[in-house]
């Protein structure tokens, strides 16, 4: 058996998320099926983690095993992409050690969330940016950022995960949460050793509530302490969110 | 009556083009309907020209008349956009002289055409870039460019226009045809005093045929001289094409 790592870009707009769901088309089974076709053998594809319905990935990482070594990796990549929808395309393939594991060996992840703050929506980024209407103070948002940095119990910023997939340890370390100005708004860059279910979207929603004057930055320490999801802000919509990088 | 000029961005992916068609939803009637709703009066919207089904616009220009002056232009813009689909959004509105005419007074246009030349398709630009597979020589393409510059009878590079909309004068002056390198391919920038029906797409298709070795740059003068559409190259697909600017 030879193990391979693939790096996948997908536009999540049309999909029910990475993992197989009761309804809708999921991304992982589609790639798995294409791999099985090309390898002529049932194949398991293990991703670095799930992304929710409507969330995008610039570089999701996954691994699979092939019974026989793949001799021409470029040709394999082209054939695999030809079997995939054009909104899911494998960008790279690399041979890895047999003990490489896309999920267990991930040491951190980077997510971006794009907020549109222009008066008029740009039709070309509408699927990749959450447009904000009304008053929004980037300064207020920035003042709330330090509360999220460092090691915390993020229970207040997660939803109950799907059955059987719950991470029982809600402690995560946020190494970086940067606010980058973009042409039509801002981009929030999250870097942590791991993320709980819907954690980025719940933090973004809370930051937006603060920027819009619905909450105060000073409330955040109490929200962390109470570990109560209901005390935190709204959950931001999925389409502004991108999985950008998985660290190993 | 007060006349207003609007500048519109639209993602043409889902539309049958600017002008009303027998089938599919067209862009101009949608905006016209929104204007009629907001102005509470039937309203005609006249664009600078058509764009075909699937073609995008960063800045299509159009004009309409309002019975009463619009007092708050920003508020009007926000209300109008709220009535429009999110993939068609008016970016600007300006009062203009009563004799301003979006079509007759246009003195030139700029179109961009995006070609993807990377080995792997980027899912996020798939709707806005025509992906090329196989060998493609940008150098060969560049050598063909000078043949298109200047004043020519572009009959060989147009299709028969829709009934009643034919421009009987096929002479156009191409002021600029630049090849700009982009991250995943190239962008062709066309600037001319006007464009015939499908002219950009037919030139792009011909340039691609040359870049792929199916035609020679040296054939172009003869194609111009013969004025025969069948001698020119293929017609490039609509989704790589953007109307970028209308000059007045």
Interface residues (C-beta under 8 A of the other chain):
Chain A: X9 X10 X11 X56 X58 X74 X77 X78 X81 X86 X87 X88 X89 X90 X91 X119 X120 X121 X122 X123 X124 X126 X128
Chain B: X9 X10 X11 X56 X58 X74 X77 X78 X81 X86 X87 X88 X89 X90 X91 X119 X120 X121 X122 X123 X124 X126 X128
